[in-house]
Amino acid sequence: MARFELIMPKMGESITEATVLKWLKVDKDEAVLEIATDKVDSEVPTPVGGTLVQMLHAEGTVVKVGAVLAILETQEQGVSDKITTPNQPITPAPNSLPLNEIQSLEQTHRALSPVSVTTPLSTPSATTGRFYSPLVLNIASQEQIPMSELEKIPGTGEGGRLTKKDLLSYLAGGRVLGSTNLERVTHTAASTSTNTESAQTSSEPAMMIQSSKPSAEDSPASMQGVVTSGSVEIIEMDRMRKLIADNMIASKRISAHVTSFVEADVTNLHYWREEHKGEFEKRYNEKLTFTPMFVEAVVKAIQDFPMINVSVDGTRILKHKEIHIGMAAALPSGNLIVPVIQNADQLNLVGITKRVNDLANRARMGKLRPEEIQGGTFTLSNVGTFGNVMGTPIIAQPQVAILAVGAIRKRPAVIETPQGDFIGIRYMMFLSHSYDHRVVDGALGGMFVKRVAEYLESWDSSRGV
């Protein structure tokens, strides 16, 4: 019988550690545990099946990349002894617990002895006893799938267990955001194309992933950490919310925030999209929202003012040649995540649209890879998806600027022509540019956002798709 070391994998260029969230089970090519890096949760599979003889890190422990997570014993042929120091005993890392001291999440809190391949380390259903991994329950909660519906989904895992792949396939087959929410979302998306009062609604997939609040009985993993004390409901922050809170406070402490505002007449852009969105979807099988158009204008303005595309390292200013645009997105859980369009300056409008839609869909499904939320050099936030006309966004460190785009609304405006001025109905929007006054002066910050507005206002109405 060979022993096999399960190693903490490298999840991205700049990621050096991850947090152990949940131990699941041991089965070849199945997830053994769930880990978290910053805002992305991932599953770690094992290439071998066997017996889990020792867990070297308890849930909640931060583990360095390359460190040994657990020791497995396997009887599979061709599996060599992969222990780094086979002649020395395996010593648990500091603050870690041996297997028999780690408790499972089950209500019985039974102690874990060496775990065989048939023993799941996940949460059982209270009615049927079927086991679900924390990741499956998390996806079900976000998609508002009640336990009664979850139990009817066929599973391909051992003993009929429902895997993440099973659940995602089920959702991809037409189950979107929960049956109680499907009709509302469909109508919202349909009304967006005809709603001329506010063009940025829930059809903006990368900026607002909309979901109504689930009820306690419909959400299998809801209301955890909620305590009622008299007239006050005390809700413990989840891990992501704590990270967001820490990052926002740190950003306000680090950067000297200044915000400049401009108003843009985007009438030509609005009518161009209305005219071409059907053809665009038919030709490229992608919905055309305003977000890719905003991203294109931002990229052009960054190329005109490259000192906006910088970051700060102590007293050094790092000027980036690549343009990676982050998109601030609100998740159904209410948390925030910022997927990044890598090398946005190398993409045309079709390429940007494909990237925006792909990142938005996978953000909603919890399928973003860690590297896809890293490396942004400038961030775009669409507060118009909430019906807001403007906002004062907080800079994502170590970037030095972030742009918020407000709702597009019809308003009376003065139109200047060679023949004279007149009043007309135009589609108008506000742009809010927050920048770090340590390295970006008011002139640069103001000229940049004005240039973005100029690119949007001068949208070519004769442009093809």
C-alpha positions in Angstrom: 0.0 0.0 0.0 1.5 3.3 -1.1 1.2 6.7 0.6 0.3 9.7 -1.3 0.7 13.4 -0.4 -2.1 15.8 -1.4 -0.4 19.2 -2.0 -2.0 22.6 -1.9 -2.1 23.5 -5.6 -1.0 26.9 -7.1 -4.2 28.8 -8.0 -2.8 31.8 -9.7 0.4 33.9 -10.4 0.3 36.0 -7.2 -1.5 33.5 -4.9 0.8 32.1 -2.2 -1.8 30.7 0.2 -5.3 29.5 0.6 -7.8 28.7 3.4 -9.1 25.2 4.0 -12.9 25.6 4.0 -14.4 22.1 4.1 -13.1 18.5 4.0 -15.4 16.5 1.7 -14.5 12.9 0.8 -11.8 10.8 -0.9 -12.6 9.4 -4.3 -10.4 9.4 -7.4 -11.0 12.6 -9.5 -13.5 13.8 -7.0 -13.1 16.8 -4.7 -11.3 16.0 -1.4 -11.7 19.5 0.1 -12.8 23.0 -0.6 -10.4 25.9 -0.4 -10.7 29.7 -0.7 -8.3 32.2 -2.2 -9.4 35.8 -1.6 -12.9 35.8 -3.1 -12.9 32.5 -5.1 -13.8 29.1 -3.7 -12.3 26.1 -5.4 -12.4 22.3 -5.0 -9.2 20.3 -4.8 -9.5 16.8 -6.4 -7.2 13.8 -5.8 -5.8 11.8 -8.7 -6.0 8.6 -6.6 -8.6 6.8 -4.5 -8.0 5.3 -1.2 -8.1 6.0 2.5 -7.5 9.4 4.1 -5.2 8.6 7.0 -4.3 12.1 8.1 -5.5 15.6 7.6 -2.7 18.0 8.4 -4.8 21.2 8.5 -8.2 21.9 10.2 -11.0 23.9 8.5 -10.3 27.6 8.6 -6.5 27.1 8.5 -4.4 29.2 6.0 -2.0 26.9 4.1 0.9 27.9 1.9 0.9 26.8 -1.8 3.0 23.6 -2.1 2.4 22.5 1.5 1.1 19.0 2.2 -2.7 19.1 3.0 -3.3 15.4 3.8 -1.9 11.9 3.6 -3.7 9.2 1.6 -3.1 5.5 1.5 -3.9 3.8 -1.8 -3.8 0.3 -3.3 -3.9 1.5 -6.9 -1.3 0.0 -9.2 1.4 2.3 -10.5 1.1 4.8 -7.7 4.5 5.4 -6.2 5.3 6.6 -2.7 5.1 10.4 -3.1 5.9 11.4 0.4 8.7 14.0 0.3 10.5 12.5 3.4 9.5 8.9 3.5 11.9 8.0 6.3 10.6 10.6 8.6 7.3 10.8 10.4 4.8 13.3 9.1 4.5 16.2 11.6 1.3 18.3 11.4 2.0 22.0 10.6 1.6 24.6 13.4 -2.1 25.2 14.4 -3.2 22.1 12.5 -5.0 19.1 14.0 -4.7 15.4 13.4 -7.6 13.6 11.8 -9.1 12.2 15.0 -9.4 15.7 16.5 -11.2 17.3 13.6 -15.0 17.3 13.8 -17.4 17.1 10.9 -20.3 19.5 10.3 -22.9 16.9 11.0 -25.2 17.5 14.0 -23.7 14.5 15.8 -20.3 16.1 15.7 -18.8 12.7 15.5 -14.9 12.5 15.6 -13.3 11.5 12.3 -11.1 8.4 12.2 -9.2 7.4 9.0 -11.8 7.9 6.3 -12.5 5.4 3.6 -13.6 6.2 0.1 -17.3 5.6 1.0 -17.4 8.2 3.8 -18.5 11.6 2.7 -17.4 14.6 4.7 -20.4 16.8 3.8 -23.8 17.9 5.0 -26.7 15.4 5.0 -30.3 16.2 4.1 -32.5 16.3 7.1 -35.2 14.4 5.3 -33.6 11.8 3.0 -30.1 11.6 4.5 -28.6 12.4 1.1 -25.2 14.1 1.5 -24.3 17.4 -0.2 -21.0 19.1 -0.3 -20.7 22.7 1.0 -20.0 23.9 -2.5 -23.1 22.3 -3.9 -25.2 23.8 -1.0 -23.6 27.2 -1.7 -24.5 27.1 -5.4 -28.0 25.9 -4.5 -28.4 28.8 -2.1 -27.3 31.4 -4.6 -29.6 29.9 -7.3 -32.5 29.7 -4.8 -33.0 26.0 -5.2 -35.0 24.6 -2.3 -33.9 21.3 -0.7 -37.1 19.7 -2.0 -35.9 20.4 -5.6 -32.3 19.6 -4.9 -33.2 16.1 -3.8 -34.9 15.4 -7.1 -31.8 16.2 -9.2 -30.0 13.0 -10.3 -26.5 12.6 -9.1 -23.5 10.9 -10.8 -21.3 10.7 -7.8 -20.8 7.6 -5.7 -24.1 6.3 -4.3 -26.0 8.9 -6.4 -24.3 11.8 -4.7 -25.0 15.2 -6.4 -21.8 16.7 -7.6 -21.0 20.3 -8.6 -21.0 19.2 -12.3 -24.4 17.6 -11.9 -25.9 20.8 -10.4 -24.3 23.1 -13.0 -25.5 20.8 -15.8 -29.0 21.0 -14.3 -28.8 24.8 -14.2 -27.5 25.0 -17.8 -30.4 23.0 -18.9 -32.8 25.8 -18.2 -33.1 26.1 -14.4 -32.0 29.8 -13.9 -32.0 31.5 -10.5 -34.6 29.3 -9.1 -38.1 28.4 -10.4 -39.7 31.1 -8.2 -37.4 33.7 -9.8 -37.3 32.6 -13.4 -40.4 34.4 -14.6 -39.4 37.7 -13.0 -35.9 37.6 -14.5 -37.2 36.8 -17.9 -39.6 39.7 -17.8 -37.0 42.0 -16.5 -34.6 41.2 -19.3 -37.3 41.5 -21.9 -38.5 44.9 -20.5 -34.9 46.2 -20.6 -34.8 46.4 -24.4 -38.0 48.6 -24.5 -37.4 50.6 -21.3 -36.1 54.0 -22.6 -36.2 55.7 -19.2 -33.3 53.6 -17.8 -31.2 51.7 -20.3 -29.0 50.0 -17.7 -31.1 47.4 -15.9 -30.6 43.7 -15.1 -29.6 43.0 -18.7 -26.2 44.3 -17.8 -24.8 40.9 -16.9 -21.4 41.8 -15.7 -22.4 44.6 -13.4 -25.4 43.3 -11.6 -26.3 39.7 -11.3 -29.9 40.1 -10.0 -31.6 37.8 -7.6 -34.5 38.3 -5.1 -33.9 37.5 -1.5 -34.5 33.8 -0.8 -36.9 32.7 2.0 -35.6 30.7 5.0 -37.4 27.6 3.9 -36.3 27.8 0.3 -32.6 28.3 1.0 -30.8 25.1 2.2 -27.8 27.0 3.6 -29.5 30.3 4.5 -29.6 32.1 7.8 -26.4 30.7 9.1 -24.9 32.9 11.8 -28.2 34.7 12.4 -29.2 35.4 16.0 -32.2 37.3 17.1 -31.9 39.4 20.3 -35.0 41.3 21.2 -35.8 43.6 18.3 -32.3 43.3 16.8 -31.3 40.6 14.3 -27.6 39.9 14.6 -26.0 38.6 11.4 -22.4 37.4 11.4 -20.5 38.5 8.3 -19.5 35.7 6.0 -15.9 35.3 4.8 -16.3 37.2 1.6 -18.1 40.1 3.4 -15.2 40.4 5.9 -12.7 40.5 3.0 -14.7 43.2 1.3 -14.9 45.2 4.5 -11.2 45.0 5.1 -10.4 45.9 1.5 -12.7 48.9 1.5 -11.3 50.3 4.8 -7.8 49.7 3.6 -8.4 51.5 0.3 -9.8 54.6 2.0 -6.9 54.6 4.4 -4.3 54.2 1.7 -5.5 56.4 -1.1 -6.5 60.1 -1.1 -9.8 59.7 -2.8 -11.1 62.5 -5.1 -14.1 62.2 -7.5 -14.7 64.1 -10.7 -18.1 64.1 -12.5 -19.1 64.7 -16.1 -22.4 64.4 -18.0 -22.5 62.6 -21.4 -25.1 62.7 -24.2 -25.2 59.1 -25.3 -28.1 59.4 -27.7 -26.2 58.1 -30.7 -24.8 55.2 -28.7 -28.3 54.3 -27.4 -30.0 54.3 -30.8 -27.1 52.4 -32.4 -27.5 49.6 -29.8 -31.2 49.5 -30.3 -30.8 49.2 -34.0 -28.1 46.5 -34.0 -28.6 44.4 -30.9 -30.8 41.9 -32.7 -28.4 41.4 -35.6 -25.5 41.2 -33.1 -27.0 38.4 -31.2 -28.0 36.5 -34.3 -24.5 36.8 -35.8 -22.4 36.2 -32.7 -24.9 34.4 -30.4 -24.1 37.0 -27.7 -26.4 39.7 -26.1 -25.1 43.2 -26.6 -25.3 45.3 -23.5 -23.9 48.7 -22.8 -21.1 47.4 -20.7 -18.8 46.4 -23.6 -19.4 49.8 -25.2 -18.3 51.5 -21.9 -15.3 49.2 -21.7 -14.2 50.1 -25.2 -14.4 53.8 -24.4 -12.4 53.4 -21.2 -9.7 51.5 -23.1 -9.4 54.3 -25.7 -9.2 56.9 -22.9 -6.5 54.9 -21.1 -4.5 54.8 -24.3 -4.7 58.6 -24.4 -3.8 59.0 -20.7 -1.6 56.1 -19.8 -0.7 57.5 -16.4 -4.2 56.4 -15.3 -3.2 52.8 -15.9 -0.7 52.7 -13.0 -0.4 51.2 -9.6 1.5 52.3 -6.5 4.1 50.3 -4.7 5.3 52.3 -1.7 6.9 55.4 -3.2 7.1 53.8 -6.7 4.6 54.3 -9.5 4.3 51.2 -11.7 3.1 52.1 -15.2 1.4 49.1 -16.8 1.7 48.4 -20.6 -1.2 45.9 -20.5 -4.8 47.2 -20.0 -6.8 44.8 -17.7 -10.3 46.2 -17.0 -12.0 45.0 -13.8 -15.8 44.9 -13.7 -17.4 45.4 -10.3 -20.3 42.9 -10.1 -22.9 42.4 -7.4 -23.6 38.7 -6.7 -27.0 37.2 -5.8 -25.7 36.8 -2.2 -25.2 40.6 -2.0 -21.4 40.3 -2.0 -19.1 42.0 -4.5 -16.7 40.5 -6.9 -14.5 42.0 -9.7 -13.8 39.7 -12.6 -11.1 41.1 -15.0 -11.1 41.4 -18.8 -7.4 40.7 -19.5 -5.7 42.6 -22.3 -8.9 44.5 -23.1 -7.0 46.8 -25.5 -6.4 43.8 -27.8 -10.1 43.0 -28.2 -12.7 44.5 -30.5 -16.3 45.1 -29.5 -17.3 41.5 -30.2 -14.3 40.1 -28.2 -15.1 42.4 -25.3 -18.8 41.4 -25.4 -17.9 37.7 -25.3 -15.5 38.2 -22.4 -18.0 40.3 -20.5 -20.9 37.8 -20.9 -18.7 34.8 -20.1 -17.3 36.3 -16.9 -20.7 37.4 -15.8 -22.3 34.0 -16.3 -19.5 32.2 -14.5 -19.5 34.7 -11.7 -23.1 34.0 -11.1 -22.4 30.2 -11.1 -19.4 30.6 -8.8 -17.1 29.2 -11.5 -14.6 32.0 -11.8 -10.9 30.9 -11.5 -8.7 32.8 -9.0 -6.6 34.4 -11.7 -9.7 35.8 -13.3 -10.3 38.3 -10.4 -6.6 39.4 -10.3 -4.3 41.7 -12.1 -6.8 44.5 -13.0 -5.2 47.9 -13.8 -8.5 49.9 -13.9 -12.0 49.2 -12.7 -15.4 50.0 -14.1 -18.5 50.0 -11.9 -22.0 50.3 -13.4 -24.2 51.9 -10.6 -26.8 52.5 -13.3 -27.9 48.9 -12.9 -29.4 49.9 -9.5 -31.2 52.9 -11.0 -28.6 55.3 -9.6 -27.6 58.3 -11.6 -24.1 58.6 -10.1 -21.8 57.2 -7.3 -18.5 57.7 -5.6 -16.8 54.4 -6.0 -13.8 53.2 -3.8 -10.6 52.4 -5.6 -9.5 48.8 -5.8 -5.9 48.6 -4.5 -3.3 48.9 -5.8 -5.0 50.6 -8.7 -5.3 54.4 -8.7 -8.7 54.9 -10.4 -12.2 53.6 -10.8 -15.0 54.8 -13.0 -18.7 54.6 -12.1 -21.3 54.9 -14.9 -24.8 56.0 -14.0 -28.2 55.2 -15.4 -29.0 56.4 -18.9 -32.2 58.5 -18.8 -34.2 60.6 -21.2 -33.9 64.3 -20.4 -34.5 67.7 -22.1 -31.2 69.1 -23.1 -29.8 72.1 -25.1 -28.6 71.0 -28.5 -26.1 73.2 -30.2 -26.1 73.4 -34.0 -24.6 75.9 -36.6 -28.1 77.1 -37.2 -28.7 77.8 -33.5 -29.6 76.1 -30.2 -32.7 74.3 -29.4 -34.2 72.0 -26.8 -34.5 68.3 -27.5 -35.0 65.0 -25.7 -31.7 63.3 -25.3 -30.3 60.2 -23.6 -28.0 61.4 -20.8 -25.8 59.8 -18.2 -23.3 60.8 -15.5 -19.8 59.4 -15.2 -18.1 59.5 -11.8 -14.3 59.1 -11.7 -12.6 58.4 -8.3 -8.8 58.6 -8.4 -5.9 58.5 -6.0 -4.8 62.1 -5.5 -1.3 60.9 -4.3 -0.4 60.2 -7.9 -3.3 61.5 -10.1 -3.8 65.2 -10.0 -7.2 66.8 -10.6 -6.3 67.8 -14.2 -5.4 64.3 -15.2 -8.4 62.7 -13.4 -10.8 65.3 -14.8 -9.4 65.1 -18.4 -9.6 61.3 -18.4 -13.3 61.1 -17.5 -14.1 63.8 -19.9 -12.3 61.9 -22.7 -14.4 58.8 -21.9 -17.5 60.9 -22.2 -16.3 62.3 -25.5 -15.8 58.8 -26.9 -19.3 57.8 -25.8 -20.9 61.0 -27.2 -19.1 60.6 -30.6 -20.2 57.0 -31.1 -20.4 56.4 -34.9 -24.0 55.8 -35.8 -23.0 54.3 -39.2 -20.7 51.7 -37.5 -21.4 48.1 -38.5 -21.4 45.0 -36.3 
